[in-house]
């Protein structure tokens, strides 16, 4: 899946600067912003995996 910061931000309805700051570990996310980003990624095939004792993760749906 190829998606840039601006495209993800647009799809999620959030500010691209917010996504960039989070990616570069210069800022955190509000719960509402996190939920919007997660929903946008899930709509494009990303599955968020709960911590199973070995850590949380993500999986990309097969095309």
C-alpha positions as CSV (number, residue, x, y, z in Angstrom):
1,X,0.0,0.0,0.0
2,X,1.5,3.3,-1.0
3,X,0.0,6.3,0.7
4,X,1.7,9.5,1.6
5,X,1.2,11.7,4.7
6,X,-0.9,14.3,2.8
7,X,-3.2,11.7,1.2
8,X,-3.7,9.9,4.5
9,X,-4.4,13.1,6.3
10,X,-6.9,14.1,3.6
11,X,-8.7,10.8,3.7
12,X,-8.9,10.9,7.5
13,X,-9.9,14.5,7.7
14,X,-6.9,15.6,9.8
15,X,-4.1,18.0,9.4
16,X,-1.0,16.7,7.5
17,X,1.3,18.5,10.0
18,X,-0.3,16.5,12.8
19,X,0.5,13.2,11.0
20,X,4.0,14.3,10.2
21,X,4.7,15.4,13.8
22,X,3.5,12.0,15.0
23,X,5.5,10.0,12.5
24,X,8.7,11.9,13.4
25,X,7.9,11.5,17.2
26,X,7.7,15.2,17.7
27,X,4.1,15.1,19.0
28,X,1.3,12.8,20.2
29,X,-2.2,12.3,18.9
30,X,-5.5,13.1,20.4
31,X,-7.8,10.0,20.7
32,X,-10.2,11.4,18.0
33,X,-7.3,11.9,15.6
34,X,-6.0,8.5,16.2
35,X,-9.4,7.0,15.6
36,X,-9.8,8.9,12.3
37,X,-6.4,7.7,11.1
38,X,-7.1,4.1,12.1
39,X,-10.5,4.1,10.3
40,X,-8.9,5.5,7.2
41,X,-6.2,2.8,7.2
42,X,-8.7,0.1,7.9
43,X,-10.8,1.2,5.0
44,X,-7.7,0.6,2.8
45,X,-7.1,-2.9,4.1
46,X,-5.0,-2.5,7.2
47,X,-6.0,-4.7,10.1
48,X,-4.8,-3.6,13.6
49,X,-3.9,-6.6,15.8
50,X,-4.3,-6.6,19.5
51,X,-1.4,-7.5,21.8
52,X,-1.3,-11.2,22.0
53,X,1.5,-11.3,24.5
54,X,4.2,-10.7,21.8
55,X,3.1,-7.1,21.1
56,X,0.5,-5.4,19.0
57,X,0.8,-5.1,15.2
58,X,-0.8,-4.5,11.8
59,X,-1.5,-6.7,8.9
60,X,-2.3,-5.7,5.3
61,X,-5.2,-7.4,3.6
62,X,-4.2,-9.4,0.5
63,X,-5.3,-8.0,-2.8
